């Protein structure tokens, strides 16, 4: 069998329909077709329907590249997220896309793997591809990234955290305050010997702020700082971290995890080594992804407003593109009390 070589002249390919073809099919001028596609409100309903029928019949795709040259817009927004392997970003990014799509924009998503150089490269690539605006996760990055975006006149919005004093608008929540609330509730249940399983804090202000929130609450209560172990995000990593933490500190009554994935791994490992959750050891998470309610026991966690945050971030970048002033937005989190947190043993 002859291997398929991709697009090749004469290889079952037909000529792509043009604006002129649509005009001929609809029996209107090319100018009328353009008005129907770009400013449909100025065209009569009958004419607009005839053009749309012709577009559908011919399978015509407008040349957005040419339109972008005229409008100096590509109608694309870029987003650089740390990873596509973690469900915590899925709902928020979906909400971003829903809002942008309704306004005629396309979302381009890139992953940095928690590598600041990879993130900077992704930002440069998105700019080279004509992204009109960029969404970035968290605050930790070199100032040169913001300087580059400013030079290119590409507005940026920070998501998943909120800094009211930042030079770039941010739409998110206070990671530290959310973890202070979680820790205070745990203290009210008598927990004093507490450990933390955190994601890598270097270059990750969200992880760092969550650890800081735990330590702040303990300090306010006059309790010794939590024992902290850092690891990569993953269920297996959460389990291995719990095993290492208990090997060093077997008397812990509570382990607070930096996200739900780590917590799910910790619960699985606790059961494997014969520790009852929450009878012997309480475990909590952060994010309230779908997994949190499905693990056994169900996970006490912090609910993050993923969808509201994504929608607000998308509206913020669109507002910046419209020349409006955007101050950013702080959204509330919520403590979700389930079965994995109980009184201190």
C-alpha beads as a LAMMPS data file, in Angstrom:
LAMMPS data file: protein, C-alpha beads

345 atoms
344 bonds

1 atom types
1 bond types

-500.0 500.0 xlo xhi
-500.0 500.0 ylo yhi
-500.0 500.0 zlo zhi

Masses

1 110.0

Atoms # bond

1 1 1 0.000 0.000 0.000
2 1 1 1.333 3.442 -0.888
3 1 1 1.738 5.509 2.296
4 1 1 -0.313 8.695 2.582
5 1 1 1.982 11.687 2.166
6 1 1 -0.315 14.364 3.471
7 1 1 -1.479 17.309 1.389
8 1 1 -0.236 16.808 -2.151
9 1 1 -1.284 18.502 -5.371
10 1 1 -3.878 16.396 -7.117
11 1 1 -4.115 13.885 -4.262
12 1 1 -7.866 13.920 -3.787
13 1 1 -7.790 17.617 -2.923
14 1 1 -10.250 20.185 -4.268
15 1 1 -9.790 23.901 -4.507
16 1 1 -10.901 25.712 -1.384
17 1 1 -13.975 27.900 -1.955
18 1 1 -13.341 31.629 -2.064
19 1 1 -15.279 34.729 -1.113
20 1 1 -16.088 35.129 -4.809
21 1 1 -17.550 31.596 -4.910
22 1 1 -19.829 32.393 -1.974
23 1 1 -20.950 35.634 -3.647
24 1 1 -21.767 33.800 -6.858
25 1 1 -23.660 31.065 -5.008
26 1 1 -25.685 33.607 -3.008
27 1 1 -26.135 35.945 -6.012
28 1 1 -24.732 38.954 -4.155
29 1 1 -21.560 41.021 -4.315
30 1 1 -18.377 40.098 -2.441
31 1 1 -18.853 43.255 -0.383
32 1 1 -22.239 41.981 0.764
33 1 1 -20.713 38.652 1.769
34 1 1 -18.075 40.496 3.801
35 1 1 -20.732 42.583 5.529
36 1 1 -22.740 39.449 6.356
37 1 1 -19.707 37.807 7.972
38 1 1 -18.289 40.855 9.734
39 1 1 -21.299 43.118 10.415
40 1 1 -24.424 40.971 10.014
41 1 1 -26.708 43.558 11.633
42 1 1 -26.383 45.907 8.648
43 1 1 -27.674 43.289 6.176
44 1 1 -31.314 42.284 5.678
45 1 1 -32.419 38.966 7.150
46 1 1 -33.208 37.490 3.727
47 1 1 -29.824 38.401 2.296
48 1 1 -27.980 37.243 5.390
49 1 1 -29.722 33.861 5.279
50 1 1 -28.914 33.441 1.579
51 1 1 -25.220 34.127 2.266
52 1 1 -25.137 31.771 5.254
53 1 1 -26.771 29.047 3.185
54 1 1 -24.088 29.533 0.518
55 1 1 -21.329 29.414 3.156
56 1 1 -22.703 26.123 4.447
57 1 1 -23.258 24.621 1.011
58 1 1 -19.726 25.422 -0.126
59 1 1 -18.078 24.615 3.220
60 1 1 -16.464 28.045 3.129
61 1 1 -14.045 29.061 5.886
62 1 1 -13.393 32.818 6.183
63 1 1 -9.759 33.862 5.967
64 1 1 -9.243 35.127 9.484
65 1 1 -5.572 35.775 8.746
66 1 1 -6.499 38.382 6.164
67 1 1 -9.122 39.864 8.472
68 1 1 -6.551 40.046 11.269
69 1 1 -4.234 42.130 9.075
70 1 1 -7.016 44.650 8.577
71 1 1 -8.282 44.661 12.155
72 1 1 -4.812 44.279 13.714
73 1 1 -6.366 41.508 15.832
74 1 1 -6.163 37.732 15.522
75 1 1 -9.070 37.091 17.908
76 1 1 -6.913 34.650 19.855
77 1 1 -6.015 34.649 23.545
78 1 1 -3.126 32.588 24.869
79 1 1 -2.986 30.818 28.222
80 1 1 0.120 29.239 29.726
81 1 1 -0.727 26.720 32.455
82 1 1 1.792 24.776 34.561
83 1 1 0.559 21.338 33.483
84 1 1 -2.166 19.560 31.540
85 1 1 -1.855 16.468 33.754
86 1 1 -3.630 17.972 36.752
87 1 1 -7.416 18.367 36.777
88 1 1 -7.246 21.532 38.899
89 1 1 -6.874 23.700 35.798
90 1 1 -9.492 21.999 33.610
91 1 1 -12.696 23.642 34.836
92 1 1 -11.203 27.134 35.024
93 1 1 -9.696 26.944 31.541
94 1 1 -12.970 25.565 30.147
95 1 1 -14.769 28.581 31.623
96 1 1 -12.217 30.901 29.993
97 1 1 -12.840 29.267 26.637
98 1 1 -16.628 29.456 27.002
99 1 1 -16.536 33.217 27.548
100 1 1 -13.993 33.872 24.805
101 1 1 -15.788 31.664 22.303
102 1 1 -19.033 33.546 22.892
103 1 1 -17.166 36.745 21.962
104 1 1 -15.634 35.236 18.823
105 1 1 -12.191 34.530 20.288
106 1 1 -10.114 31.355 20.160
107 1 1 -8.143 30.142 23.179
108 1 1 -4.639 28.737 22.645
109 1 1 -3.308 26.765 25.636
110 1 1 0.328 25.909 26.308
111 1 1 1.924 24.026 29.215
112 1 1 5.154 25.041 30.954
113 1 1 5.756 21.982 33.152
114 1 1 6.347 24.369 36.087
115 1 1 9.495 25.562 34.279
116 1 1 9.840 29.388 34.236
117 1 1 12.027 29.303 31.118
118 1 1 9.465 27.144 29.326
119 1 1 6.746 29.584 30.368
120 1 1 8.752 32.526 29.004
121 1 1 9.309 30.655 25.743
122 1 1 5.585 29.915 25.496
123 1 1 4.752 33.585 26.013
124 1 1 7.158 34.554 23.214
125 1 1 5.652 31.892 20.936
126 1 1 2.102 33.073 21.617
127 1 1 3.173 36.636 20.861
128 1 1 4.809 35.489 17.614
129 1 1 1.552 33.778 16.636
130 1 1 -0.316 37.020 17.173
131 1 1 -2.109 36.390 20.476
132 1 1 -4.114 39.480 21.400
133 1 1 -3.851 38.805 25.140
134 1 1 -2.333 36.295 27.563
135 1 1 -3.491 34.556 30.740
136 1 1 -0.770 33.423 33.164
137 1 1 -1.030 31.260 36.285
138 1 1 0.354 32.683 39.521
139 1 1 2.796 35.483 40.258
140 1 1 6.235 33.847 40.202
141 1 1 8.128 34.787 37.032
142 1 1 10.908 37.069 35.877
143 1 1 9.956 40.749 35.372
144 1 1 11.315 40.409 31.840
145 1 1 8.174 38.444 30.884
146 1 1 5.955 41.397 31.815
147 1 1 8.375 43.804 30.141
148 1 1 8.198 41.785 26.926
149 1 1 4.385 41.738 26.961
150 1 1 4.297 45.490 27.601
151 1 1 6.695 46.114 24.712
152 1 1 4.527 43.967 22.439
153 1 1 1.406 45.758 23.755
154 1 1 -0.154 42.443 24.722
155 1 1 -2.344 42.704 27.851
156 1 1 -1.939 40.008 30.501
157 1 1 -4.107 38.774 33.362
158 1 1 -2.896 36.620 36.267
159 1 1 -5.161 33.773 37.404
160 1 1 -5.348 31.386 40.421
161 1 1 -4.161 34.015 42.880
162 1 1 -4.909 37.622 43.668
163 1 1 -2.467 40.442 44.332
164 1 1 -4.242 43.791 44.743
165 1 1 -0.915 45.641 44.461
166 1 1 0.414 43.869 41.380
167 1 1 1.368 45.691 38.191
168 1 1 -0.728 43.193 36.202
169 1 1 -4.426 42.578 37.002
170 1 1 -5.041 39.315 38.834
171 1 1 -8.232 37.317 39.161
172 1 1 -8.165 34.626 41.814
173 1 1 -8.172 33.984 45.514
174 1 1 -5.975 34.279 48.594
175 1 1 -4.228 30.896 48.869
176 1 1 -2.723 31.725 52.252
177 1 1 -5.993 32.903 53.799
178 1 1 -7.788 29.787 52.552
179 1 1 -5.245 27.556 54.269
180 1 1 -5.376 29.637 57.449
181 1 1 -9.112 28.894 57.598
182 1 1 -8.534 25.171 57.050
183 1 1 -5.862 25.020 59.769
184 1 1 -7.902 26.970 62.287
185 1 1 -10.765 24.533 61.860
186 1 1 -8.384 21.605 62.373
187 1 1 -7.055 23.234 65.530
188 1 1 -10.614 23.524 66.827
189 1 1 -10.768 19.710 66.586
190 1 1 -7.741 19.367 68.839
191 1 1 -5.001 18.781 66.255
192 1 1 -1.570 20.018 67.322
193 1 1 0.829 17.599 65.644
194 1 1 0.459 18.547 62.013
195 1 1 2.340 17.752 58.843
196 1 1 2.096 19.253 55.356
197 1 1 2.556 17.602 51.973
198 1 1 3.185 20.448 49.553
199 1 1 3.913 20.795 45.888
200 1 1 7.302 22.253 44.995
201 1 1 7.344 25.793 46.367
202 1 1 10.238 27.097 44.241
203 1 1 8.687 29.142 41.463
204 1 1 5.168 28.353 42.671
205 1 1 3.663 31.120 44.788
206 1 1 0.373 29.199 45.185
207 1 1 2.101 26.241 46.866
208 1 1 4.268 28.568 48.925
209 1 1 1.302 30.619 50.128
210 1 1 -0.610 27.498 51.156
211 1 1 2.264 26.341 53.353
212 1 1 2.543 29.858 54.732
213 1 1 -1.148 29.831 55.620
214 1 1 -0.739 26.659 57.680
215 1 1 2.293 28.017 59.525
216 1 1 0.587 31.367 60.145
217 1 1 -2.404 29.709 61.820
218 1 1 -0.160 27.497 63.957
219 1 1 1.972 30.458 65.003
220 1 1 -1.133 32.436 66.002
221 1 1 -2.205 29.489 68.178
222 1 1 1.234 29.141 69.773
223 1 1 1.773 25.691 68.246
224 1 1 5.028 24.417 66.779
225 1 1 5.402 24.782 62.992
226 1 1 4.103 21.959 60.817
227 1 1 6.513 19.365 59.442
228 1 1 6.672 19.989 55.693
229 1 1 7.652 17.702 52.844
230 1 1 7.646 18.873 49.197
231 1 1 7.002 16.655 46.215
232 1 1 5.775 16.665 42.623
233 1 1 2.021 16.629 42.097
234 1 1 0.583 13.148 41.632
235 1 1 -1.284 10.398 43.466
236 1 1 1.800 8.170 43.740
237 1 1 3.867 11.144 44.881
238 1 1 1.306 11.983 47.572
239 1 1 1.466 8.428 48.877
240 1 1 5.259 8.335 48.927
241 1 1 5.360 11.713 50.693
242 1 1 2.977 10.508 53.405
243 1 1 5.112 7.411 53.994
244 1 1 8.264 9.550 54.287
245 1 1 6.543 12.063 56.571
246 1 1 5.222 9.417 58.974
247 1 1 8.579 7.635 59.027
248 1 1 10.096 10.814 60.478
249 1 1 7.096 11.931 62.539
250 1 1 4.867 8.933 63.406
251 1 1 2.889 10.884 66.013
252 1 1 1.210 13.239 63.512
253 1 1 -2.573 13.402 63.845
254 1 1 -3.207 15.513 60.747
255 1 1 -1.600 15.890 57.323
256 1 1 -2.666 18.922 55.297
257 1 1 -2.036 18.474 51.575
258 1 1 -1.418 21.210 49.042
259 1 1 -3.992 19.830 46.618
260 1 1 -6.566 17.076 46.291
261 1 1 -4.393 14.846 44.106
262 1 1 -1.695 14.690 46.790
263 1 1 -4.371 14.102 49.419
264 1 1 -5.896 11.212 47.449
265 1 1 -2.489 9.576 47.267
266 1 1 -1.950 10.142 50.972
267 1 1 -5.304 8.526 51.844
268 1 1 -4.515 5.508 49.695
269 1 1 -1.107 5.107 51.348
270 1 1 -2.561 5.544 54.845
271 1 1 -4.956 2.683 54.232
272 1 1 -2.171 0.541 52.759
273 1 1 -0.060 0.892 55.909
274 1 1 -2.974 0.285 58.258
275 1 1 -3.688 3.858 59.372
276 1 1 -7.390 4.591 59.719
277 1 1 -8.552 7.902 58.210
278 1 1 -9.725 9.869 60.119
279 1 1 -9.625 7.661 63.237
280 1 1 -5.811 7.478 63.434
281 1 1 -4.859 10.221 60.990
282 1 1 -6.826 13.040 59.386
283 1 1 -5.954 14.172 55.852
284 1 1 -7.146 17.281 54.000
285 1 1 -6.755 18.634 50.475
286 1 1 -7.171 21.798 48.455
287 1 1 -9.132 22.645 45.228
288 1 1 -12.250 20.425 45.528
289 1 1 -11.884 18.712 42.166
290 1 1 -14.307 15.867 41.352
291 1 1 -11.942 13.342 42.903
292 1 1 -12.424 14.869 46.365
293 1 1 -15.950 13.551 46.829
294 1 1 -15.132 10.141 45.319
295 1 1 -12.185 9.012 47.437
296 1 1 -12.900 6.923 50.542
297 1 1 -13.254 8.567 52.967
298 1 1 -14.497 11.667 51.155
299 1 1 -12.016 14.504 51.331
300 1 1 -12.234 17.608 53.470
301 1 1 -10.820 20.318 51.237
302 1 1 -10.928 23.949 50.133
303 1 1 -13.315 24.656 47.278
304 1 1 -11.773 26.971 44.712
305 1 1 -14.181 28.991 42.501
306 1 1 -12.699 27.556 39.295
307 1 1 -15.515 28.448 36.947
308 1 1 -16.218 31.929 38.336
309 1 1 -12.484 32.618 38.246
310 1 1 -12.121 31.502 34.629
311 1 1 -15.095 33.550 33.496
312 1 1 -13.885 36.648 35.338
313 1 1 -10.357 36.273 33.951
314 1 1 -11.655 36.000 30.386
315 1 1 -13.818 39.089 30.840
316 1 1 -10.835 40.941 32.317
317 1 1 -8.570 40.301 29.332
318 1 1 -11.377 41.280 26.939
319 1 1 -11.880 44.491 28.911
320 1 1 -8.170 45.288 28.627
321 1 1 -8.362 44.741 24.866
322 1 1 -11.257 47.192 24.775
323 1 1 -9.064 49.808 26.441
324 1 1 -10.777 49.626 29.822
325 1 1 -9.064 49.855 33.202
326 1 1 -9.116 46.531 35.071
327 1 1 -8.409 46.333 38.783
328 1 1 -8.519 42.573 39.152
329 1 1 -10.824 40.571 41.366
330 1 1 -10.571 38.568 44.590
331 1 1 -12.932 35.585 44.787
332 1 1 -13.932 33.668 47.931
333 1 1 -13.011 30.076 48.712
334 1 1 -15.102 27.697 50.794
335 1 1 -14.182 25.045 53.341
336 1 1 -15.754 21.716 52.349
337 1 1 -16.067 19.542 55.459
338 1 1 -16.241 15.840 54.646
339 1 1 -15.160 12.572 56.259
340 1 1 -11.352 12.667 56.048
341 1 1 -11.000 15.202 58.854
342 1 1 -12.024 14.250 62.382
343 1 1 -11.032 15.044 65.972
344 1 1 -7.396 14.506 66.943
345 1 1 -6.647 10.938 67.889

Bonds

1 1 1 2
2 1 2 3
3 1 3 4
4 1 4 5
5 1 5 6
6 1 6 7
7 1 7 8
8 1 8 9
9 1 9 10
10 1 10 11
11 1 11 12
12 1 12 13
13 1 13 14
14 1 14 15
15 1 15 16
16 1 16 17
17 1 17 18
18 1 18 19
19 1 19 20
20 1 20 21
21 1 21 22
22 1 22 23
23 1 23 24
24 1 24 25
25 1 25 26
26 1 26 27
27 1 27 28
28 1 28 29
29 1 29 30
30 1 30 31
31 1 31 32
32 1 32 33
33 1 33 34
34 1 34 35
35 1 35 36
36 1 36 37
37 1 37 38
38 1 38 39
39 1 39 40
40 1 40 41
41 1 41 42
42 1 42 43
43 1 43 44
44 1 44 45
45 1 45 46
46 1 46 47
47 1 47 48
48 1 48 49
49 1 49 50
50 1 50 51
51 1 51 52
52 1 52 53
53 1 53 54
54 1 54 55
55 1 55 56
56 1 56 57
57 1 57 58
58 1 58 59
59 1 59 60
60 1 60 61
61 1 61 62
62 1 62 63
63 1 63 64
64 1 64 65
65 1 65 66
66 1 66 67
67 1 67 68
68 1 68 69
69 1 69 70
70 1 70 71
71 1 71 72
72 1 72 73
73 1 73 74
74 1 74 75
75 1 75 76
76 1 76 77
77 1 77 78
78 1 78 79
79 1 79 80
80 1 80 81
81 1 81 82
82 1 82 83
83 1 83 84
84 1 84 85
85 1 85 86
86 1 86 87
87 1 87 88
88 1 88 89
89 1 89 90
90 1 90 91
91 1 91 92
92 1 92 93
93 1 93 94
94 1 94 95
95 1 95 96
96 1 96 97
97 1 97 98
98 1 98 99
99 1 99 100
100 1 100 101
101 1 101 102
102 1 102 103
103 1 103 104
104 1 104 105
105 1 105 106
106 1 106 107
107 1 107 108
108 1 108 109
109 1 109 110
110 1 110 111
111 1 111 112
112 1 112 113
113 1 113 114
114 1 114 115
115 1 115 116
116 1 116 117
117 1 117 118
118 1 118 119
119 1 119 120
120 1 120 121
121 1 121 122
122 1 122 123
123 1 123 124
124 1 124 125
125 1 125 126
126 1 126 127
127 1 127 128
128 1 128 129
129 1 129 130
130 1 130 131
131 1 131 132
132 1 132 133
133 1 133 134
134 1 134 135
135 1 135 136
136 1 136 137
137 1 137 138
138 1 138 139
139 1 139 140
140 1 140 141
141 1 141 142
142 1 142 143
143 1 143 144
144 1 144 145
145 1 145 146
146 1 146 147
147 1 147 148
148 1 148 149
149 1 149 150
150 1 150 151
151 1 151 152
152 1 152 153
153 1 153 154
154 1 154 155
155 1 155 156
156 1 156 157
157 1 157 158
158 1 158 159
159 1 159 160
160 1 160 161
161 1 161 162
162 1 162 163
163 1 163 164
164 1 164 165
165 1 165 166
166 1 166 167
167 1 167 168
168 1 168 169
169 1 169 170
170 1 170 171
171 1 171 172
172 1 172 173
173 1 173 174
174 1 174 175
175 1 175 176
176 1 176 177
177 1 177 178
178 1 178 179
179 1 179 180
180 1 180 181
181 1 181 182
182 1 182 183
183 1 183 184
184 1 184 185
185 1 185 186
186 1 186 187
187 1 187 188
188 1 188 189
189 1 189 190
190 1 190 191
191 1 191 192
192 1 192 193
193 1 193 194
194 1 194 195
195 1 195 196
196 1 196 197
197 1 197 198
198 1 198 199
199 1 199 200
200 1 200 201
201 1 201 202
202 1 202 203
203 1 203 204
204 1 204 205
205 1 205 206
206 1 206 207
207 1 207 208
208 1 208 209
209 1 209 210
210 1 210 211
211 1 211 212
212 1 212 213
213 1 213 214
214 1 214 215
215 1 215 216
216 1 216 217
217 1 217 218
218 1 218 219
219 1 219 220
220 1 220 221
221 1 221 222
222 1 222 223
223 1 223 224
224 1 224 225
225 1 225 226
226 1 226 227
227 1 227 228
228 1 228 229
229 1 229 230
230 1 230 231
231 1 231 232
232 1 232 233
233 1 233 234
234 1 234 235
235 1 235 236
236 1 236 237
237 1 237 238
238 1 238 239
239 1 239 240
240 1 240 241
241 1 241 242
242 1 242 243
243 1 243 244
244 1 244 245
245 1 245 246
246 1 246 247
247 1 247 248
248 1 248 249
249 1 249 250
250 1 250 251
251 1 251 252
252 1 252 253
253 1 253 254
254 1 254 255
255 1 255 256
256 1 256 257
257 1 257 258
258 1 258 259
259 1 259 260
260 1 260 261
261 1 261 262
262 1 262 263
263 1 263 264
264 1 264 265
265 1 265 266
266 1 266 267
267 1 267 268
268 1 268 269
269 1 269 270
270 1 270 271
271 1 271 272
272 1 272 273
273 1 273 274
274 1 274 275
275 1 275 276
276 1 276 277
277 1 277 278
278 1 278 279
279 1 279 280
280 1 280 281
281 1 281 282
282 1 282 283
283 1 283 284
284 1 284 285
285 1 285 286
286 1 286 287
287 1 287 288
288 1 288 289
289 1 289 290
290 1 290 291
291 1 291 292
292 1 292 293
293 1 293 294
294 1 294 295
295 1 295 296
296 1 296 297
297 1 297 298
298 1 298 299
299 1 299 300
300 1 300 301
301 1 301 302
302 1 302 303
303 1 303 304
304 1 304 305
305 1 305 306
306 1 306 307
307 1 307 308
308 1 308 309
309 1 309 310
310 1 310 311
311 1 311 312
312 1 312 313
313 1 313 314
314 1 314 315
315 1 315 316
316 1 316 317
317 1 317 318
318 1 318 319
319 1 319 320
320 1 320 321
321 1 321 322
322 1 322 323
323 1 323 324
324 1 324 325
325 1 325 326
326 1 326 327
327 1 327 328
328 1 328 329
329 1 329 330
330 1 330 331
331 1 331 332
332 1 332 333
333 1 333 334
334 1 334 335
335 1 335 336
336 1 336 337
337 1 337 338
338 1 338 339
339 1 339 340
340 1 340 341
341 1 341 342
342 1 342 343
343 1 343 344
344 1 344 345
